Amino acid sequence: MNIIKQHLTNNDCYKSATKMNIRGLMIHSVGCNVENPMNFIKSWNKAGIYKCVHAFVSTYAIYETLPYNYRGWHCGKGQKGSYNSGYIGVELTEPKSIRYIKEGLFEDTDPIYTKRYVKQTYCLAVEYFAYLCNIFSLNPLKPYTILSHSEAHKLGYASDHSDVEHLWNYVGLTMNNFRKDVNTKLLALDKNNTLINH
């Protein structure tokens, strides 16, 4: 796993440097058919952008964009509050083969490519989330430790988005399986994370 540090030092969220105690991890997907994380990193690394996640996951690398103990701006606010405080937010890039009709609904121009791409980002996210769970002593199977944006919304702590299930369910993936896969990977990690490249 390759983690590339690309902190968004010009983003207002980064500059606010609000610290948080890490209670869990939230997974998102970008909501557009842009595969290259650098497109987001370049466009978000300036003042006046009121969003910021801790990392982007592509098919080949993870781009770390915010220190983990900084409060991100990634899930908005729900009826009960916001999980921006306490949750590391991670965005998965999405395949160029889909075309959004409206939020959460898309057309697929190449189902074989789409399925392969989504499963590649899924596998890298499993490895990355296991790495984060290991660092912060999080149990991926404990309720509310790993959530999707849509799950956080249903709990009342995020804005009304459908990610990541709108894309994962389409290719046969689920959040429950993700948590189980993260746990399996976590158990396989040694204490020194020797498989991790920084």
mmCIF file of the C-alpha atoms, coordinates in Angstrom:
data_MODEL
# 
_entry.id   MODEL 
# 
loop_
_atom_site.group_PDB 
_atom_site.id 
_atom_site.type_symbol 
_atom_site.label_atom_id 
_atom_site.label_alt_id 
_atom_site.label_comp_id 
_atom_site.label_asym_id 
_atom_site.label_entity_id 
_atom_site.label_seq_id 
_atom_site.pdbx_PDB_ins_code 
_atom_site.Cartn_x 
_atom_site.Cartn_y 
_atom_site.Cartn_z 
_atom_site.occupancy 
_atom_site.B_iso_or_equiv 
_atom_site.pdbx_formal_charge 
_atom_site.auth_seq_id 
_atom_site.auth_comp_id 
_atom_site.auth_asym_id 
_atom_site.auth_atom_id 
_atom_site.pdbx_PDB_model_num 
ATOM 1   C CA . MET A 1 1   ? 0.000   0.000   0.000   1.00 0.00 ? 1   MET A CA 1 
ATOM 2   C CA . ASN A 1 2   ? 1.347   3.378   -1.039  1.00 0.00 ? 2   ASN A CA 1 
ATOM 3   C CA . ILE A 1 3   ? 0.387   6.420   1.060   1.00 0.00 ? 3   ILE A CA 1 
ATOM 4   C CA . ILE A 1 4   ? 1.283   9.752   -0.532  1.00 0.00 ? 4   ILE A CA 1 
ATOM 5   C CA . LYS A 1 5   ? 1.147   12.832  1.681   1.00 0.00 ? 5   LYS A CA 1 
ATOM 6   C CA . GLN A 1 6   ? -0.544  15.744  -0.094  1.00 0.00 ? 6   GLN A CA 1 
ATOM 7   C CA . HIS A 1 7   ? -1.863  17.914  2.706   1.00 0.00 ? 7   HIS A CA 1 
ATOM 8   C CA . LEU A 1 8   ? -4.262  20.643  1.600   1.00 0.00 ? 8   LEU A CA 1 
ATOM 9   C CA . THR A 1 9   ? -2.352  23.376  3.403   1.00 0.00 ? 9   THR A CA 1 
ATOM 10  C CA . ASN A 1 10  ? -4.231  26.214  1.675   1.00 0.00 ? 10  ASN A CA 1 
ATOM 11  C CA . ASN A 1 11  ? -7.675  24.809  2.487   1.00 0.00 ? 11  ASN A CA 1 
ATOM 12  C CA . ASP A 1 12  ? -9.575  26.661  5.221   1.00 0.00 ? 12  ASP A CA 1 
ATOM 13  C CA . CYS A 1 13  ? -10.214 23.400  7.062   1.00 0.00 ? 13  CYS A CA 1 
ATOM 14  C CA . TYR A 1 14  ? -6.492  22.671  7.256   1.00 0.00 ? 14  TYR A CA 1 
ATOM 15  C CA . LYS A 1 15  ? -5.769  26.231  8.352   1.00 0.00 ? 15  LYS A CA 1 
ATOM 16  C CA . SER A 1 16  ? -8.361  26.057  11.132  1.00 0.00 ? 16  SER A CA 1 
ATOM 17  C CA . ALA A 1 17  ? -6.378  23.111  12.578  1.00 0.00 ? 17  ALA A CA 1 
ATOM 18  C CA . THR A 1 18  ? -9.219  22.092  14.888  1.00 0.00 ? 18  THR A CA 1 
ATOM 19  C CA . LYS A 1 19  ? -8.134  18.975  16.755  1.00 0.00 ? 19  LYS A CA 1 
ATOM 20  C CA . MET A 1 20  ? -10.409 16.020  17.444  1.00 0.00 ? 20  MET A CA 1 
ATOM 21  C CA . ASN A 1 21  ? -10.393 12.733  19.310  1.00 0.00 ? 21  ASN A CA 1 
ATOM 22  C CA . ILE A 1 22  ? -10.698 9.922   16.773  1.00 0.00 ? 22  ILE A CA 1 
ATOM 23  C CA . ARG A 1 23  ? -13.701 7.675   17.415  1.00 0.00 ? 23  ARG A CA 1 
ATOM 24  C CA . GLY A 1 24  ? -14.204 6.120   14.012  1.00 0.00 ? 24  GLY A CA 1 
ATOM 25  C CA . LEU A 1 25  ? -13.787 6.118   10.255  1.00 0.00 ? 25  LEU A CA 1 
ATOM 26  C CA . MET A 1 26  ? -16.212 7.249   7.569   1.00 0.00 ? 26  MET A CA 1 
ATOM 27  C CA . ILE A 1 27  ? -16.064 6.138   3.953   1.00 0.00 ? 27  ILE A CA 1 
ATOM 28  C CA . HIS A 1 28  ? -17.344 8.250   1.080   1.00 0.00 ? 28  HIS A CA 1 
ATOM 29  C CA . SER A 1 29  ? -17.164 8.216   -2.694  1.00 0.00 ? 29  SER A CA 1 
ATOM 30  C CA . VAL A 1 30  ? -16.590 11.345  -4.729  1.00 0.00 ? 30  VAL A CA 1 
ATOM 31  C CA . GLY A 1 31  ? -19.930 11.422  -6.572  1.00 0.00 ? 31  GLY A CA 1 
ATOM 32  C CA . CYS A 1 32  ? -18.503 12.011  -10.041 1.00 0.00 ? 32  CYS A CA 1 
ATOM 33  C CA . ASN A 1 33  ? -16.627 9.967   -12.635 1.00 0.00 ? 33  ASN A CA 1 
ATOM 34  C CA . VAL A 1 34  ? -13.179 11.359  -11.848 1.00 0.00 ? 34  VAL A CA 1 
ATOM 35  C CA . GLU A 1 35  ? -10.507 8.747   -11.215 1.00 0.00 ? 35  GLU A CA 1 
ATOM 36  C CA . ASN A 1 36  ? -7.449  10.873  -10.449 1.00 0.00 ? 36  ASN A CA 1 
ATOM 37  C CA . PRO A 1 37  ? -7.298  12.122  -6.825  1.00 0.00 ? 37  PRO A CA 1 
ATOM 38  C CA . MET A 1 38  ? -5.006  14.964  -7.882  1.00 0.00 ? 38  MET A CA 1 
ATOM 39  C CA . ASN A 1 39  ? -7.933  16.630  -9.641  1.00 0.00 ? 39  ASN A CA 1 
ATOM 40  C CA . PHE A 1 40  ? -9.631  17.053  -6.264  1.00 0.00 ? 40  PHE A CA 1 
ATOM 41  C CA . ILE A 1 41  ? -6.429  17.861  -4.418  1.00 0.00 ? 41  ILE A CA 1 
ATOM 42  C CA . LYS A 1 42  ? -5.573  20.704  -6.803  1.00 0.00 ? 42  LYS A CA 1 
ATOM 43  C CA . SER A 1 43  ? -9.074  22.177  -6.826  1.00 0.00 ? 43  SER A CA 1 
ATOM 44  C CA . TRP A 1 44  ? -9.566  21.901  -3.049  1.00 0.00 ? 44  TRP A CA 1 
ATOM 45  C CA . ASN A 1 45  ? -6.172  23.252  -1.999  1.00 0.00 ? 45  ASN A CA 1 
ATOM 46  C CA . LYS A 1 46  ? -7.247  26.878  -1.769  1.00 0.00 ? 46  LYS A CA 1 
ATOM 47  C CA . ALA A 1 47  ? -9.271  29.223  0.389   1.00 0.00 ? 47  ALA A CA 1 
ATOM 48  C CA . GLY A 1 48  ? -13.048 29.315  0.079   1.00 0.00 ? 48  GLY A CA 1 
ATOM 49  C CA . ILE A 1 49  ? -13.508 25.550  -0.380  1.00 0.00 ? 49  ILE A CA 1 
ATOM 50  C CA . TYR A 1 50  ? -15.751 24.370  2.436   1.00 0.00 ? 50  TYR A CA 1 
ATOM 51  C CA . LYS A 1 51  ? -14.921 20.683  2.282   1.00 0.00 ? 51  LYS A CA 1 
ATOM 52  C CA . CYS A 1 52  ? -11.879 18.647  3.206   1.00 0.00 ? 52  CYS A CA 1 
ATOM 53  C CA . VAL A 1 53  ? -11.337 14.945  3.768   1.00 0.00 ? 53  VAL A CA 1 
ATOM 54  C CA . HIS A 1 54  ? -8.419  13.138  5.350   1.00 0.00 ? 54  HIS A CA 1 
ATOM 55  C CA . ALA A 1 55  ? -7.611  11.000  2.323   1.00 0.00 ? 55  ALA A CA 1 
ATOM 56  C CA . PHE A 1 56  ? -8.515  9.950   -1.211  1.00 0.00 ? 56  PHE A CA 1 
ATOM 57  C CA . VAL A 1 57  ? -8.282  6.331   -2.335  1.00 0.00 ? 57  VAL A CA 1 
ATOM 58  C CA . SER A 1 58  ? -7.656  5.485   -5.988  1.00 0.00 ? 58  SER A CA 1 
ATOM 59  C CA . THR A 1 59  ? -6.973  2.101   -7.553  1.00 0.00 ? 59  THR A CA 1 
ATOM 60  C CA . TYR A 1 60  ? -3.219  2.468   -7.022  1.00 0.00 ? 60  TYR A CA 1 
ATOM 61  C CA . ALA A 1 61  ? -2.515  4.751   -4.027  1.00 0.00 ? 61  ALA A CA 1 
ATOM 62  C CA . ILE A 1 62  ? -3.871  6.643   -1.040  1.00 0.00 ? 62  ILE A CA 1 
ATOM 63  C CA . TYR A 1 63  ? -3.417  10.404  -0.921  1.00 0.00 ? 63  TYR A CA 1 
ATOM 64  C CA . GLU A 1 64  ? -3.393  11.735  2.644   1.00 0.00 ? 64  GLU A CA 1 
ATOM 65  C CA . THR A 1 65  ? -4.788  15.268  2.568   1.00 0.00 ? 65  THR A CA 1 
ATOM 66  C CA . LEU A 1 66  ? -5.335  16.199  6.213   1.00 0.00 ? 66  LEU A CA 1 
ATOM 67  C CA . PRO A 1 67  ? -3.607  15.208  9.482   1.00 0.00 ? 67  PRO A CA 1 
ATOM 68  C CA . TYR A 1 68  ? -5.672  12.468  11.069  1.00 0.00 ? 68  TYR A CA 1 
ATOM 69  C CA . ASN A 1 69  ? -6.281  14.370  14.293  1.00 0.00 ? 69  ASN A CA 1 
ATOM 70  C CA . TYR A 1 70  ? -7.635  17.433  12.457  1.00 0.00 ? 70  TYR A CA 1 
ATOM 71  C CA . ARG A 1 71  ? -11.408 17.807  12.281  1.00 0.00 ? 71  ARG A CA 1 
ATOM 72  C CA . GLY A 1 72  ? -12.407 17.357  8.647   1.00 0.00 ? 72  GLY A CA 1 
ATOM 73  C CA . TRP A 1 73  ? -15.270 18.847  6.673   1.00 0.00 ? 73  TRP A CA 1 
ATOM 74  C CA . HIS A 1 74  ? -16.560 15.730  4.958   1.00 0.00 ? 74  HIS A CA 1 
ATOM 75  C CA . CYS A 1 75  ? -20.028 14.665  6.086   1.00 0.00 ? 75  CYS A CA 1 
ATOM 76  C CA . GLY A 1 76  ? -21.989 17.850  6.650   1.00 0.00 ? 76  GLY A CA 1 
ATOM 77  C CA . LYS A 1 77  ? -24.622 17.863  9.370   1.00 0.00 ? 77  LYS A CA 1 
ATOM 78  C CA . GLY A 1 78  ? -27.665 15.759  10.206  1.00 0.00 ? 78  GLY A CA 1 
ATOM 79  C CA . GLN A 1 79  ? -30.621 16.206  12.548  1.00 0.00 ? 79  GLN A CA 1 
ATOM 80  C CA . LYS A 1 80  ? -28.573 15.253  15.620  1.00 0.00 ? 80  LYS A CA 1 
ATOM 81  C CA . GLY A 1 81  ? -25.277 16.912  14.743  1.00 0.00 ? 81  GLY A CA 1 
ATOM 82  C CA . SER A 1 82  ? -22.166 16.043  12.763  1.00 0.00 ? 82  SER A CA 1 
ATOM 83  C CA . TYR A 1 83  ? -19.661 13.207  12.751  1.00 0.00 ? 83  TYR A CA 1 
ATOM 84  C CA . ASN A 1 84  ? -17.068 15.583  11.324  1.00 0.00 ? 84  ASN A CA 1 
ATOM 85  C CA . SER A 1 85  ? -15.970 15.713  14.956  1.00 0.00 ? 85  SER A CA 1 
ATOM 86  C CA . GLY A 1 86  ? -14.434 12.343  15.713  1.00 0.00 ? 86  GLY A CA 1 
ATOM 87  C CA . TYR A 1 87  ? -14.414 10.597  12.337  1.00 0.00 ? 87  TYR A CA 1 
ATOM 88  C CA . ILE A 1 88  ? -11.630 10.363  9.794   1.00 0.00 ? 88  ILE A CA 1 
ATOM 89  C CA . GLY A 1 89  ? -13.201 10.906  6.362   1.00 0.00 ? 89  GLY A CA 1 
ATOM 90  C CA . VAL A 1 90  ? -11.952 8.967   3.343   1.00 0.00 ? 90  VAL A CA 1 
ATOM 91  C CA . GLU A 1 91  ? -13.132 9.461   -0.261  1.00 0.00 ? 91  GLU A CA 1 
ATOM 92  C CA . LEU A 1 92  ? -12.994 6.729   -2.898  1.00 0.00 ? 92  LEU A CA 1 
ATOM 93  C CA . THR A 1 93  ? -12.605 7.850   -6.491  1.00 0.00 ? 93  THR A CA 1 
ATOM 94  C CA . GLU A 1 94  ? -15.148 6.588   -9.007  1.00 0.00 ? 94  GLU A CA 1 
ATOM 95  C CA . PRO A 1 95  ? -14.776 5.067   -12.495 1.00 0.00 ? 95  PRO A CA 1 
ATOM 96  C CA . LYS A 1 96  ? -14.890 7.098   -15.693 1.00 0.00 ? 96  LYS A CA 1 
ATOM 97  C CA . SER A 1 97  ? -17.412 4.590   -17.055 1.00 0.00 ? 97  SER A CA 1 
ATOM 98  C CA . ILE A 1 98  ? -20.394 5.925   -15.090 1.00 0.00 ? 98  ILE A CA 1 
ATOM 99  C CA . ARG A 1 99  ? -22.550 8.965   -15.884 1.00 0.00 ? 99  ARG A CA 1 
ATOM 100 C CA . TYR A 1 100 ? -24.652 10.526  -13.145 1.00 0.00 ? 100 TYR A CA 1 
ATOM 101 C CA . ILE A 1 101 ? -28.279 11.299  -13.924 1.00 0.00 ? 101 ILE A CA 1 
ATOM 102 C CA . LYS A 1 102 ? -28.910 12.732  -10.455 1.00 0.00 ? 102 LYS A CA 1 
ATOM 103 C CA . GLU A 1 103 ? -27.467 12.253  -6.971  1.00 0.00 ? 103 GLU A CA 1 
ATOM 104 C CA . GLY A 1 104 ? -27.088 8.545   -6.312  1.00 0.00 ? 104 GLY A CA 1 
ATOM 105 C CA . LEU A 1 105 ? -28.369 7.465   -9.745  1.00 0.00 ? 105 LEU A CA 1 
ATOM 106 C CA . PHE A 1 106 ? -26.093 6.786   -12.697 1.00 0.00 ? 106 PHE A CA 1 
ATOM 107 C CA . GLU A 1 107 ? -25.817 5.096   -16.081 1.00 0.00 ? 107 GLU A CA 1 
ATOM 108 C CA . ASP A 1 108 ? -23.030 2.569   -16.645 1.00 0.00 ? 108 ASP A CA 1 
ATOM 109 C CA . THR A 1 109 ? -21.335 2.709   -20.049 1.00 0.00 ? 109 THR A CA 1 
ATOM 110 C CA . ASP A 1 110 ? -18.970 -0.195  -19.354 1.00 0.00 ? 110 ASP A CA 1 
ATOM 111 C CA . PRO A 1 111 ? -20.161 -2.572  -16.598 1.00 0.00 ? 111 PRO A CA 1 
ATOM 112 C CA . ILE A 1 112 ? -17.056 -4.778  -16.748 1.00 0.00 ? 112 ILE A CA 1 
ATOM 113 C CA . TYR A 1 113 ? -14.731 -1.804  -16.285 1.00 0.00 ? 113 TYR A CA 1 
ATOM 114 C CA . THR A 1 114 ? -16.946 -0.296  -13.582 1.00 0.00 ? 114 THR A CA 1 
ATOM 115 C CA . LYS A 1 115 ? -17.017 -3.479  -11.532 1.00 0.00 ? 115 LYS A CA 1 
ATOM 116 C CA . ARG A 1 116 ? -13.256 -3.940  -11.802 1.00 0.00 ? 116 ARG A CA 1 
ATOM 117 C CA . TYR A 1 117 ? -12.528 -0.337  -10.851 1.00 0.00 ? 117 TYR A CA 1 
ATOM 118 C CA . VAL A 1 118 ? -14.881 -0.258  -7.869  1.00 0.00 ? 118 VAL A CA 1 
ATOM 119 C CA . LYS A 1 119 ? -13.526 -3.553  -6.540  1.00 0.00 ? 119 LYS A CA 1 
ATOM 120 C CA . GLN A 1 120 ? -9.950  -2.281  -6.867  1.00 0.00 ? 120 GLN A CA 1 
ATOM 121 C CA . THR A 1 121 ? -10.699 0.821   -4.791  1.00 0.00 ? 121 THR A CA 1 
ATOM 122 C CA . TYR A 1 122 ? -12.623 -1.369  -2.343  1.00 0.00 ? 122 TYR A CA 1 
ATOM 123 C CA . CYS A 1 123 ? -9.628  -3.665  -1.827  1.00 0.00 ? 123 CYS A CA 1 
ATOM 124 C CA . LEU A 1 124 ? -7.261  -0.759  -1.278  1.00 0.00 ? 124 LEU A CA 1 
ATOM 125 C CA . ALA A 1 125 ? -9.750  0.826   1.137   1.00 0.00 ? 125 ALA A CA 1 
ATOM 126 C CA . VAL A 1 126 ? -9.891  -2.436  3.112   1.00 0.00 ? 126 VAL A CA 1 
ATOM 127 C CA . GLU A 1 127 ? -6.124  -2.358  3.504   1.00 0.00 ? 127 GLU A CA 1 
ATOM 128 C CA . TYR A 1 128 ? -6.088  1.343   4.406   1.00 0.00 ? 128 TYR A CA 1 
ATOM 129 C CA . PHE A 1 129 ? -8.894  1.089   6.957   1.00 0.00 ? 129 PHE A CA 1 
ATOM 130 C CA . ALA A 1 130 ? -7.159  -1.869  8.593   1.00 0.00 ? 130 ALA A CA 1 
ATOM 131 C CA . TYR A 1 131 ? -4.028  0.271   8.791   1.00 0.00 ? 131 TYR A CA 1 
ATOM 132 C CA . LEU A 1 132 ? -5.985  3.112   10.425  1.00 0.00 ? 132 LEU A CA 1 
ATOM 133 C CA . CYS A 1 133 ? -7.728  0.751   12.841  1.00 0.00 ? 133 CYS A CA 1 
ATOM 134 C CA . ASN A 1 134 ? -4.337  -0.591  13.850  1.00 0.00 ? 134 ASN A CA 1 
ATOM 135 C CA . ILE A 1 135 ? -2.904  2.889   14.448  1.00 0.00 ? 135 ILE A CA 1 
ATOM 136 C CA . PHE A 1 136 ? -5.852  4.157   16.481  1.00 0.00 ? 136 PHE A CA 1 
ATOM 137 C CA . SER A 1 137 ? -6.815  0.891   18.220  1.00 0.00 ? 137 SER A CA 1 
ATOM 138 C CA . LEU A 1 138 ? -10.246 0.776   16.606  1.00 0.00 ? 138 LEU A CA 1 
ATOM 139 C CA . ASN A 1 139 ? -12.366 -2.357  16.384  1.00 0.00 ? 139 ASN A CA 1 
ATOM 140 C CA . PRO A 1 140 ? -13.891 -2.450  12.870  1.00 0.00 ? 140 PRO A CA 1 
ATOM 141 C CA . LEU A 1 141 ? -16.688 -4.750  14.036  1.00 0.00 ? 141 LEU A CA 1 
ATOM 142 C CA . LYS A 1 142 ? -17.778 -2.515  16.909  1.00 0.00 ? 142 LYS A CA 1 
ATOM 143 C CA . PRO A 1 143 ? -20.994 -0.625  16.075  1.00 0.00 ? 143 PRO A CA 1 
ATOM 144 C CA . TYR A 1 144 ? -20.470 2.879   14.670  1.00 0.00 ? 144 TYR A CA 1 
ATOM 145 C CA . THR A 1 145 ? -16.692 2.485   14.282  1.00 0.00 ? 145 THR A CA 1 
ATOM 146 C CA . ILE A 1 146 ? -16.771 2.270   10.477  1.00 0.00 ? 146 ILE A CA 1 
ATOM 147 C CA . LEU A 1 147 ? -19.637 4.022   8.720   1.00 0.00 ? 147 LEU A CA 1 
ATOM 148 C CA . SER A 1 148 ? -20.543 5.116   5.231   1.00 0.00 ? 148 SER A CA 1 
ATOM 149 C CA . HIS A 1 149 ? -21.821 8.630   4.616   1.00 0.00 ? 149 HIS A CA 1 
ATOM 150 C CA . SER A 1 150 ? -25.338 7.272   4.076   1.00 0.00 ? 150 SER A CA 1 
ATOM 151 C CA . GLU A 1 151 ? -25.212 5.266   7.320   1.00 0.00 ? 151 GLU A CA 1 
ATOM 152 C CA . ALA A 1 152 ? -24.111 8.364   9.234   1.00 0.00 ? 152 ALA A CA 1 
ATOM 153 C CA . HIS A 1 153 ? -27.039 10.264  7.721   1.00 0.00 ? 153 HIS A CA 1 
ATOM 154 C CA . LYS A 1 154 ? -29.502 7.591   8.843   1.00 0.00 ? 154 LYS A CA 1 
ATOM 155 C CA . LEU A 1 155 ? -28.095 7.930   12.360  1.00 0.00 ? 155 LEU A CA 1 
ATOM 156 C CA . GLY A 1 156 ? -28.677 11.694  12.200  1.00 0.00 ? 156 GLY A CA 1 
ATOM 157 C CA . TYR A 1 157 ? -25.055 12.837  12.005  1.00 0.00 ? 157 TYR A CA 1 
ATOM 158 C CA . ALA A 1 158 ? -24.437 13.586  8.318   1.00 0.00 ? 158 ALA A CA 1 
ATOM 159 C CA . SER A 1 159 ? -26.049 15.211  5.307   1.00 0.00 ? 159 SER A CA 1 
ATOM 160 C CA . ASP A 1 160 ? -28.364 13.210  3.048   1.00 0.00 ? 160 ASP A CA 1 
ATOM 161 C CA . HIS A 1 161 ? -26.018 11.366  0.672   1.00 0.00 ? 161 HIS A CA 1 
ATOM 162 C CA . SER A 1 162 ? -26.227 7.845   -0.742  1.00 0.00 ? 162 SER A CA 1 
ATOM 163 C CA . ASP A 1 163 ? -22.532 6.985   -0.822  1.00 0.00 ? 163 ASP A CA 1 
ATOM 164 C CA . VAL A 1 164 ? -20.986 4.501   -0.818  1.00 0.00 ? 164 VAL A CA 1 
ATOM 165 C CA . GLU A 1 165 ? -23.826 2.008   -1.076  1.00 0.00 ? 165 GLU A CA 1 
ATOM 166 C CA . HIS A 1 166 ? -25.237 3.451   -4.298  1.00 0.00 ? 166 HIS A CA 1 
ATOM 167 C CA . LEU A 1 167 ? -22.091 2.256   -6.068  1.00 0.00 ? 167 LEU A CA 1 
ATOM 168 C CA . TRP A 1 168 ? -21.027 -0.701  -3.934  1.00 0.00 ? 168 TRP A CA 1 
ATOM 169 C CA . ASN A 1 169 ? -24.390 -2.429  -3.908  1.00 0.00 ? 169 ASN A CA 1 
ATOM 170 C CA . TYR A 1 170 ? -24.501 -2.094  -7.688  1.00 0.00 ? 170 TYR A CA 1 
ATOM 171 C CA . VAL A 1 171 ? -21.389 -4.270  -7.999  1.00 0.00 ? 171 VAL A CA 1 
ATOM 172 C CA . GLY A 1 172 ? -22.287 -6.665  -5.175  1.00 0.00 ? 172 GLY A CA 1 
ATOM 173 C CA . LEU A 1 173 ? -20.416 -5.059  -2.267  1.00 0.00 ? 173 LEU A CA 1 
ATOM 174 C CA . THR A 1 174 ? -21.829 -4.116  1.147   1.00 0.00 ? 174 THR A CA 1 
ATOM 175 C CA . MET A 1 175 ? -20.765 -2.148  4.203   1.00 0.00 ? 175 MET A CA 1 
ATOM 176 C CA . ASN A 1 176 ? -21.148 -5.205  6.420   1.00 0.00 ? 176 ASN A CA 1 
ATOM 177 C CA . ASN A 1 177 ? -18.764 -7.175  4.233   1.00 0.00 ? 177 ASN A CA 1 
ATOM 178 C CA . PHE A 1 178 ? -16.392 -4.209  4.197   1.00 0.00 ? 178 PHE A CA 1 
ATOM 179 C CA . ARG A 1 179 ? -16.215 -4.145  7.993   1.00 0.00 ? 179 ARG A CA 1 
ATOM 180 C CA . LYS A 1 180 ? -15.612 -7.896  8.059   1.00 0.00 ? 180 LYS A CA 1 
ATOM 181 C CA . ASP A 1 181 ? -12.906 -7.632  5.399   1.00 0.00 ? 181 ASP A CA 1 
ATOM 182 C CA . VAL A 1 182 ? -11.212 -4.806  7.306   1.00 0.00 ? 182 VAL A CA 1 
ATOM 183 C CA . ASN A 1 183 ? -11.239 -6.939  10.442  1.00 0.00 ? 183 ASN A CA 1 
ATOM 184 C CA . THR A 1 184 ? -9.712  -9.888  8.590   1.00 0.00 ? 184 THR A CA 1 
ATOM 185 C CA . LYS A 1 185 ? -6.969  -7.656  7.183   1.00 0.00 ? 185 LYS A CA 1 
ATOM 186 C CA . LEU A 1 186 ? -6.373  -6.084  10.586  1.00 0.00 ? 186 LEU A CA 1 
ATOM 187 C CA . LEU A 1 187 ? -5.832  -9.483  12.185  1.00 0.00 ? 187 LEU A CA 1 
ATOM 188 C CA . ALA A 1 188 ? -3.277  -10.276 9.484   1.00 0.00 ? 188 ALA A CA 1 
ATOM 189 C CA . LEU A 1 189 ? -1.248  -7.101  10.024  1.00 0.00 ? 189 LEU A CA 1 
ATOM 190 C CA . ASP A 1 190 ? 1.863   -7.373  12.136  1.00 0.00 ? 190 ASP A CA 1 
ATOM 191 C CA . LYS A 1 191 ? 2.430   -4.786  14.838  1.00 0.00 ? 191 LYS A CA 1 
ATOM 192 C CA . ASN A 1 192 ? 4.998   -2.877  12.805  1.00 0.00 ? 192 ASN A CA 1 
ATOM 193 C CA . ASN A 1 193 ? 2.900   -2.593  9.631   1.00 0.00 ? 193 ASN A CA 1 
ATOM 194 C CA . THR A 1 194 ? 5.823   -3.854  7.569   1.00 0.00 ? 194 THR A CA 1 
ATOM 195 C CA . LEU A 1 195 ? 3.639   -4.052  4.458   1.00 0.00 ? 195 LEU A CA 1 
ATOM 196 C CA . ILE A 1 196 ? 2.989   -0.319  4.507   1.00 0.00 ? 196 ILE A CA 1 
ATOM 197 C CA . ASN A 1 197 ? 5.033   2.006   2.303   1.00 0.00 ? 197 ASN A CA 1 
ATOM 198 C CA . HIS A 1 198 ? 5.055   5.710   3.191   1.00 0.00 ? 198 HIS A CA 1 
# 
